[in-house]
């Protein structure tokens, strides 16, 4: 009985100390208050399930934030997997999709899909976060745990390949 009370007290303390900072991480990722609240709830459920596995190798803060960051990265990956990219066979090259923004038109073009397929998965994630989600180079680096200059190099390399492949596409994404 004493062990259960101790576990409850530990969880209350973790929630009290880190709920706000975890919510901020989730909001930065989700860009939606309700989604951020849902993510935070999922994260605290993971923390509760993993509480017995915490051995004190790090501080609670480090452990909790690592769980939050990993859960949010999983959220980004699942959104990316569920995003629909139109294949180049589905849209004739000269077809004008019924989409409002230039960025959306570019995403539906077969040449961009072709370029994205040639990228490493981490580069595709970087390109998606930057061009589709609108994150800055620094934000992408923070989300993925990369250095800013590594993210900038990958975006620049992709943009250069886009210009070489299709000057119009290169101008559109730069």
N, C-alpha and C positions, 0 to 999 in steps of 0.2 A: 504494500500500500504506500509505503514511504517513497519507493522508487517511482511510482506513478505520479505522486505529488511533485517530486523533484523534476520529473520530465515535463509536467504541465507548467511549472514555474519557469523552467528553462525556455520553453516555447513562448510563454507570455513575454519574457524578457527579450527574446530575439525579435518577436513581433513589435514590441514597443520601440526597440532600438533601431530597427531596420526597415519597417514598413514604408516609411516615407521615401527613403532612398531607393528602395526597390521599385516603388511606384514610379519614381522619376525615370529610372532606367526603362521600365516598361512603356511609359508614355513616350519617351524619346524613340523607342523602337516602333511602337504601334501607331503613333500619331492620332490616337483615339482614346478618350477617357475610359469608356466602357471596356474596350479591349485591354487597356492597361490594368484595369481593376481585375479582369478575368485572368490575365497573365500573372498578376501578383498573387491571386488566390491559388493558382496552380503551383506557383513557386513555393508558397508556404506549405502546400500539401506535400511537395517533394521534400522540403526541409523537415517536416514532421516525420515522414517515412524514413528519412536518412539520419535522423537524430541519434539513433543507437550506433550508427557507423562513424560518427564523429569522434576522432581519437585525440583531438587537441594538437595535431601537427601544425595547425595554423590557428589564427584567431577566428572567432565566430564571424566577425565582419568579413574576413577574406573568404571563408567557406560559404557564407550566405550569398555574397556578391558573385562568387564564381558560379553557384547554382543558378542565380538569376540571369547572369550573362549567357550561360549555356542554354538555358530554357528560351531566352529571347532569340538567340541565334537559331535554335530549332524552329521557332515561330517564323523567322524570316525565311529559312529554308523551305518550310512547308508552304508558305505563301508563294515562294518562287516556283516550287514544284506545281502548285495549283494554278499559277498564272498561265493564261492561254496565249501561246505564240502561234500565229498562223503560219503554216508551212508554205514554202515557195510554190508548191503544187496547188495549194488552195486558192491563192490570189494571183491572177495573171499579172505579169510585170507592169503592164500599162493600166491596170485597173485602179480606180480612185476610190479607196475605201470610204465609207460613210462615217468618218471619224473627225472630230473637231480640231484637235491640236496637231501641230507639225510633228511633235514627238510621238504621238500615237500613230500617225501615218508611217513614220520611219520604222516603228516596231513591227508593223504588219508587212513591211517589204521583205521579199524573199532574200535580198542580198544581205540584210542585217542578220537574218536567221542563219544564213550560210556562214557569215563571219563568226557568229556566236558559237556555232557548233565546233568551229576550229579552235576555240579557246579552252584552256584548262577550266575545270569546274570552279576553282576559286576566282579566276579572272572573270568568269561569267557572273558570279555573285557580286564581285566588285562593280562590274559594268551595270548590273541591274540596280544595285543600291545607289549608285551615283546618278545614272541617267534616268532611271524609271522612278525610284523612290525619292530622288532629289537630295540625297545626303552629300555633304561636302567631302573632300578628300580626307580631311582630318576625322570627320565623323565615321566614315567607312573604316578608316584605320582603327579607330577605337572600338568599333563594333566587332571587327574580325581579329583584333589583336595583332595587326600588322603595323609596320612603321609607315608614317605618312608618305615618305618618299617612295616606298615600294608600291603603294596604292597609286600614287601619281605616275610612276613609270608604267604600270600596267594600263592605266587609262590612256596615257599618251601613246603607248604602243598600239593599243586597240584603235585609237583615233587615227594614227598614221596608216594602219592597215586599211581602215575604212576609206580614207582619202585615196589610197592607191587603188582600192577595189572600185570605188565609185566616188568621184569628186563631189557629186551632189549629196551623197550620204555623208561624206566627211564634213562638208559644210554644215549639214543639218545637226550633227551631234557635237560639233565643237563649240 
